[in-house]
Amino acid sequence: MNGLLGRLVRLNVGLFLYGFTMAMLVESTLGLDPWDVFHEGVTEHVGLTFGQVVIVTGAFVLLLWIPLRQLPGVGTVLNVLVIGLAADFGIAVIVQPDELWLRAMLLVGGIVGNGFAGALYIGAALGPGPRDGLWLGLVRRTGRSVRLWRTVIEVTVLAVGFLLGGTVGVGTVLYALTIGPLVQLFMPFTSAPTADESRTTGDESRTTGDESPMTGDESLCGNAE
């Protein structure tokens, strides 16, 4: 129970921080990751907040798991709700600065914090986010590469989001180049097994051999939602 409780705490802290750092990127106005370009673009055309669009999009993407026979975890369900709520909270409390250097600091802090948050919730191992689960399911069902499906999905949502008015900029490029290395940097500090979990590590490693490469790729997907 203590091991599960610790993972749940890690999950929820990671999800909240992930949503809050998304808000930092939004308020920097210097560019967003592909999925958030899409979220922001949709926000420009519907009567919903940014966080509400994140929630609705996550729920819709989760429905796409059904034909892929992808099963959600508790982390998947919480992901749909917590990140969007945290993003709206962050947007409400963060004052958008006028000075470029302050917006640049907001951007860099948001990307680094996003990497740490992604490592926290991925390290909890309680289910991928709906967007990650989409390409994981496609990989498993089609046998095609992770790189292919991630690229197809992220380029598509980036293009649609840009056409809808989402912010693409230097932050988009910086996020794409750094988020994977940042998550990998933080993972050793956020996913160490507890004493209870360490006894089962040997058995788990034999049963999850196919999944562990996916987990590494999840950390590189840029959007841990």
Secondary structure, 3 states (H helix, E strand, C coil): CHHHHHHHHHHHHHHHHHHHHHHHHHHHCCCCCHHHHHHHHHHCCCCCCHHHHHHHHHHHHHHCHHHHCCCCCHHHHHHHHHHHHHHHHHHHHCCCCCCHHHHHHHHHHHHHHHHHHHHHHHHCCCCCCHHHHHHHHHHHHHCCCHHHHHHHHHHHHHHHHHHHCCCCCHHHHHHHHHHHHHHHHHHHHHCCCCHHHHCCHHHHHHHCCCHHHHHHHHHHCCCCC
